[in-house]
């Protein structure tokens, strides 16, 4: 019997490792994907197809973090040039540049896009008011080592940060006080929130943990077959994807952690994975300088994936071999 074969869409354009990805929400024009890369040139793409929309030109160092607001009307990036920048994705114009004293690794918009959260190698969180860009930011001395990730959650009432000091901390936005600290077994930590904001996925070493963001209570911890650099939970919470040091993309069942699929599509470690807001695909970025889009449901016509029913002659010619049926075609973006 013919079997399906996953063929990702390969998105070229970057010249160095892709280290962070973020999707917008679903807009009247679809949804969008931004990528952070060590080449210093973050890129914006149409999310369903991976088609290149534009490159944000202005950083003078590796870009470590990138984010879009839900409406895809604003983008932000953090870089090794000690700045966080806010951009207009429609025109590509740089709107604001916020100076730091060290490398900026994390950027994230508040829900109303009125504030920008940053995390840096200064070990501090900063909150910039985008309506008063000349004002001094709120500063929170958050960790004892470099900050890798920082996110708003709980309708902007809390912040979550992760650091090389092997901790994940939750902060009360009103007081700036730490309300929860979780110490993990490794400093290689990444964070991802479901688009609904109720579950935080934490990748640490060869484990993936899920926390309820209301109280930041542990829901479950599942083991992975290699060191995982990034993981993302499907919007309907049926499965999650992960990627790491063995170059593979994994899909696991969320209920029991059973491996559902695995694919080796990259030629270097996988640094970041993210589900699209509609859950139809997931994106991965790698040390090999590419990002790839993977289909959630194989054989479904979606974006640039086209399903073609094979004819009997083709099946006869391929007897005894794996056949793509329906054929899932690959497209370069």
C-alpha positions as semicolon CSV with decimal commas, in nm:
position;residue;x (nm);y (nm);z (nm)
1;X;0,000;0,000;0,000
2;X;0,129;0,347;-0,088
3;X;0,255;0,556;0,201
4;X;0,278;0,929;0,257
5;X;0,611;1,103;0,281
6;X;0,668;1,437;0,454
7;X;0,834;1,687;0,220
8;X;0,890;2,024;0,387
9;X;0,892;2,358;0,213
10;X;1,247;2,489;0,229
11;X;1,279;2,865;0,275
12;X;1,618;2,998;0,170
13;X;1,762;3,347;0,202
14;X;1,954;3,346;0,528
15;X;2,331;3,295;0,521
16;X;2,393;3,193;0,884
17;X;2,210;2,993;1,154
18;X;1,840;3,066;1,211
19;X;1,797;3,093;1,588
20;X;1,441;3,210;1,654
21;X;1,098;3,209;1,487
22;X;0,761;3,365;1,564
23;X;0,421;3,362;1,395
24;X;0,165;3,640;1,402
25;X;-0,200;3,570;1,468
26;X;-0,442;3,513;1,180
27;X;-0,513;3,841;0,998
28;X;-0,736;3,927;0,698
29;X;-0,426;3,863;0,485
30;X;-0,343;3,528;0,644
31;X;-0,063;3,494;0,897
32;X;0,305;3,581;0,889
33;X;0,636;3,438;1,008
34;X;0,946;3,626;1,123
35;X;1,290;3,468;1,156
36;X;1,593;3,581;1,358
37;X;1,932;3,490;1,218
38;X;2,297;3,537;1,300
39;X;2,341;3,707;0,960
40;X;2,182;4,017;1,117
41;X;1,896;4,030;0,867
42;X;1,562;3,920;1,012
43;X;1,311;3,818;0,746
44;X;0,934;3,836;0,716
45;X;0,745;3,565;0,527
46;X;0,390;3,477;0,440
47;X;0,316;3,202;0,691
48;X;0,112;2,956;0,485
49;X;0,360;2,939;0,197
50;X;0,692;3,067;0,330
51;X;0,703;3,327;0,052
52;X;0,951;3,605;0,129
53;X;0,786;3,939;0,207
54;X;1,084;4,149;0,314
55;X;1,404;4,185;0,515
56;X;1,445;4,425;0,807
57;X;1,776;4,601;0,743
58;X;1,938;4,797;1,025
59;X;2,110;4,572;1,278
60;X;2,489;4,556;1,292
61;X;2,520;4,218;1,457
62;X;2,360;3,878;1,489
63;X;1,985;3,890;1,555
64;X;1,892;3,655;1,841
65;X;1,522;3,724;1,893
66;X;1,229;3,828;1,675
67;X;0,856;3,864;1,731
68;X;0,536;3,982;1,562
69;X;0,226;4,118;1,729
70;X;-0,098;3,930;1,671
71;X;-0,215;4,166;1,394
72;X;0,123;4,158;1,213
73;X;0,131;4,538;1,223
74;X;0,449;4,554;1,431
75;X;0,769;4,350;1,448
76;X;1,051;4,361;1,702
77;X;1,403;4,222;1,701
78;X;1,688;4,190;1,952
79;X;2,051;4,171;1,848
80;X;2,419;4,149;1,932
81;X;2,458;4,520;1,849
82;X;2,308;4,588;2,195
83;X;1,976;4,712;2,055
84;X;1,613;4,609;2,035
85;X;1,432;4,752;1,735
86;X;1,064;4,796;1,648
87;X;0,963;4,782;1,281
88;X;0,666;4,848;1,055
89;X;0,622;4,516;0,869
90;X;0,424;4,680;0,590
91;X;0,682;4,942;0,492
92;X;0,987;4,775;0,647
93;X;1,075;5,100;0,822
94;X;1,256;5,105;1,155
95;X;1,028;5,286;1,402
96;X;1,227;5,274;1,726
97;X;1,568;5,156;1,847
98;X;1,625;5,092;2,217
99;X;1,984;5,083;2,342
100;X;2,102;4,821;2,590
101;X;2,439;4,753;2,749
102;X;2,472;4,397;2,623
103;X;2,335;4,149;2,368
104;X;1,954;4,143;2,348
105;X;1,831;3,782;2,326
106;X;1,454;3,817;2,380
107;X;1,181;4,053;2,259
108;X;0,802;4,024;2,306
109;X;0,507;4,261;2,264
110;X;0,235;4,307;2,523
111;X;-0,109;4,194;2,410
112;X;-0,212;4,548;2,310
113;X;0,129;4,613;2,147
114;X;0,168;4,912;2,376
115;X;0,483;4,783;2,546
116;X;0,792;4,589;2,449
117;X;0,958;4,341;2,684
118;X;1,328;4,265;2,635
119;X;1,571;4,026;2,799
120;X;1,947;4,056;2,759
121;X;2,290;3,940;2,870
122;X;2,274;4,220;3,127
123;X;2,060;3,971;3,325
124;X;1,779;4,227;3,331
125;X;1,427;4,249;3,195
126;X;1,327;4,584;3,047
127;X;0,981;4,713;2,958
128;X;0,958;4,998;2,706
129;X;0,644;5,210;2,669
130;X;0,592;5,243;2,294
131;X;0,369;5,547;2,342
132;X;0,650;5,722;2,534
133;X;0,965;5,598;2,367
134;X;1,184;5,866;2,526
135;X;1,086;5,757;2,878
136;X;1,319;5,539;3,082
137;X;1,216;5,173;3,071
138;X;1,105;4,974;3,371
139;X;1,397;4,752;3,474
140;X;1,382;4,423;3,663
141;X;1,713;4,263;3,777
142;X;1,581;3,920;3,697
143;X;1,857;3,659;3,691
144;X;2,218;3,582;3,779
145;X;2,313;3,485;3,421
146;X;2,219;3,570;3,063
147;X;1,846;3,581;2,985
148;X;1,748;3,355;2,696
149;X;1,371;3,406;2,676
150;X;1,114;3,654;2,806
151;X;0,737;3,653;2,751
152;X;0,423;3,836;2,858
153;X;0,142;3,613;2,984
154;X;-0,189;3,617;3,174
155;X;-0,324;3,918;2,982
156;X;-0,001;4,108;3,049
157;X;-0,034;4,069;3,426
158;X;0,275;3,848;3,444
159;X;0,613;3,803;3,280
160;X;0,803;3,476;3,234
161;X;1,179;3,467;3,187
162;X;1,434;3,189;3,140
163;X;1,807;3,215;3,197
164;X;2,140;3,039;3,173
165;X;2,129;3,029;3,553
166;X;1,900;2,724;3,506
167;X;1,587;2,902;3,633
168;X;1,251;3,004;3,495
169;X;1,095;3,293;3,686
170;X;0,745;3,440;3,689
171;X;0,704;3,809;3,769
172;X;0,406;4,013;3,881
173;X;0,379;4,304;3,639
174;X;0,211;4,540;3,886
175;X;0,478;4,511;4,154
176;X;0,776;4,386;3,956
177;X;0,822;4,114;4,219
178;X;0,913;3,753;4,149
179;X;0,618;3,532;4,237
180;X;0,753;3,192;4,127
181;X;1,091;3,040;4,051
182;X;1,153;2,698;3,898
183;X;1,505;2,557;3,901
184;X;1,579;2,310;3,622
185;X;1,863;2,072;3,542
186;X;2,022;2,270;3,260
187;X;2,080;2,623;3,142
188;X;1,973;2,534;2,786
189;X;1,616;2,653;2,827
190;X;1,363;2,778;2,573
191;X;1,004;2,892;2,625
192;X;0,695;2,894;2,406
193;X;0,338;2,996;2,486
194;X;0,029;2,858;2,320
195;X;-0,150;3,133;2,129
196;X;-0,428;3,109;2,388
197;X;-0,161;3,180;2,650
198;X;-0,269;2,912;2,896
199;X;0,023;2,668;2,862
200;X;0,396;2,741;2,864
201;X;0,623;2,484;2,699
202;X;0,971;2,467;2,855
203;X;1,254;2,282;2,680
204;X;1,547;2,192;2,906
205;X;1,810;1,934;2,821
206;X;1,643;1,610;2,714
207;X;1,315;1,703;2,880
208;X;1,011;1,903;2,778
209;X;0,789;2,039;3,055
210;X;0,445;2,200;3,035
211;X;0,320;2,455;3,287
212;X;-0,022;2,606;3,350
213;X;0,043;2,980;3,325
214;X;-0,230;3,068;3,576
215;X;-0,024;2,946;3,874
216;X;0,277;2,822;3,679
217;X;0,214;2,475;3,814
218;X;0,376;2,180;3,638
219;X;0,132;1,984;3,422
220;X;0,376;1,716;3,304
221;X;0,735;1,651;3,202
222;X;0,819;1,423;2,909
223;X;1,151;1,277;2,796
224;X;1,303;1,335;2,451
225;X;1,560;1,126;2,260
226;X;1,819;1,406;2,239
227;X;1,900;1,749;2,378
228;X;1,605;1,964;2,274
229;X;1,659;2,329;2,185
230;X;1,294;2,418;2,122
231;X;0,943;2,272;2,145
232;X;0,595;2,395;2,059
233;X;0,249;2,269;2,160
234;X;-0,027;2,240;1,898
235;X;-0,312;2,491;1,948
236;X;-0,558;2,207;2,022
237;X;-0,307;2,044;2,264
238;X;-0,317;1,703;2,096
239;X;0,052;1,693;2,009
240;X;0,374;1,889;2,024
241;X;0,681;1,922;1,805
242;X;1,045;1,952;1,909
243;X;1,389;1,984;1,755
244;X;1,743;1,973;1,884
245;X;2,096;1,851;1,851
246;X;2,037;1,534;1,646
247;X;1,908;1,736;1,344
248;X;1,561;1,576;1,358
249;X;1,213;1,722;1,389
250;X;0,994;1,519;1,625
251;X;0,620;1,507;1,675
252;X;0,493;1,361;2,003
253;X;0,151;1,278;2,145
254;X;0,080;1,532;2,419
255;X;-0,119;1,292;2,638
256;X;0,146;1,023;2,680
257;X;0,463;1,156;2,515
258;X;0,470;0,879;2,254
259;X;0,670;0,964;1,941
260;X;0,433;0,996;1,644
261;X;0,673;1,100;1,368
262;X;1,033;1,210;1,318
263;X;1,203;1,363;1,016
264;X;1,560;1,451;0,933
265;X;1,527;1,749;0,702
266;X;1,797;1,983;0,828
267;X;2,175;1,957;0,793
268;X;2,253;2,108;1,132
269;X;2,106;2,120;1,483
270;X;1,751;2,255;1,505
271;X;1,743;2,577;1,707
272;X;1,372;2,667;1,697
273;X;1,030;2,519;1,617
274;X;0,689;2,685;1,623
275;X;0,332;2,586;1,534
276;X;0,136;2,817;1,306
277;X;-0,169;2,984;1,468
278;X;-0,411;2,759;1,277
279;X;-0,212;2,445;1,360
280;X;-0,186;2,341;0,995
281;X;0,193;2,355;0,984
282;X;0,499;2,403;1,198
283;X;0,820;2,587;1,118
284;X;1,177;2,499;1,210
285;X;1,501;2,696;1,195
286;X;1,847;2,543;1,196
287;X;2,221;2,587;1,219
288;X;2,221;2,511;0,844
289;X;2,082;2,859;0,770
290;X;1,740;2,747;0,648
291;X;1,392;2,746;0,787
292;X;1,147;2,477;0,681
293;X;0,772;2,445;0,694
294;X;0,627;2,103;0,780
295;X;0,273;1,986;0,711
296;X;0,063;1,884;1,011
297;X;-0,169;1,659;0,807
298;X;0,015;1,478;0,530
299;X;-0,162;1,468;0,196
300;X;-0,379;1,773;0,261
301;X;-0,380;2,055;0,008
302;X;-0,259;2,359;0,200
303;X;-0,040;2,654;0,105
304;X;0,210;2,529;-0,155
305;X;0,140;2,163;-0,080
306;X;-0,062;2,017;-0,366
307;X;-0,222;1,674;-0,354
308;X;-0,217;1,477;-0,677
309;X;-0,384;1,140;-0,702
310;X;-0,134;0,894;-0,859
311;X;-0,251;0,700;-1,164
312;X;-0,243;0,321;-1,178
313;X;0,056;0,314;-1,415
314;X;0,261;0,520;-1,171
315;X;0,168;0,289;-0,887
316;X;0,260;-0,019;-1,093
317;X;0,595;0,135;-1,185
318;X;0,669;0,202;-0,819
319;X;0,551;-0,134;-0,692
320;X;0,746;-0,242;-0,387
321;X;0,871;0,110;-0,312
322;X;0,744;0,389;-0,090
323;X;0,516;0,615;-0,292
324;X;0,386;0,956;-0,208
325;X;0,010;0,919;-0,245
326;X;-0,128;1,175;-0,271
327;X;0,195;1,339;-0,388
328;X;0,308;1,618;-0,159
329;X;0,518;1,854;-0,366
330;X;0,810;2,061;-0,242
331;X;0,846;2,428;-0,327
332;X;1,136;2,666;-0,278
333;X;1,044;2,994;-0,110
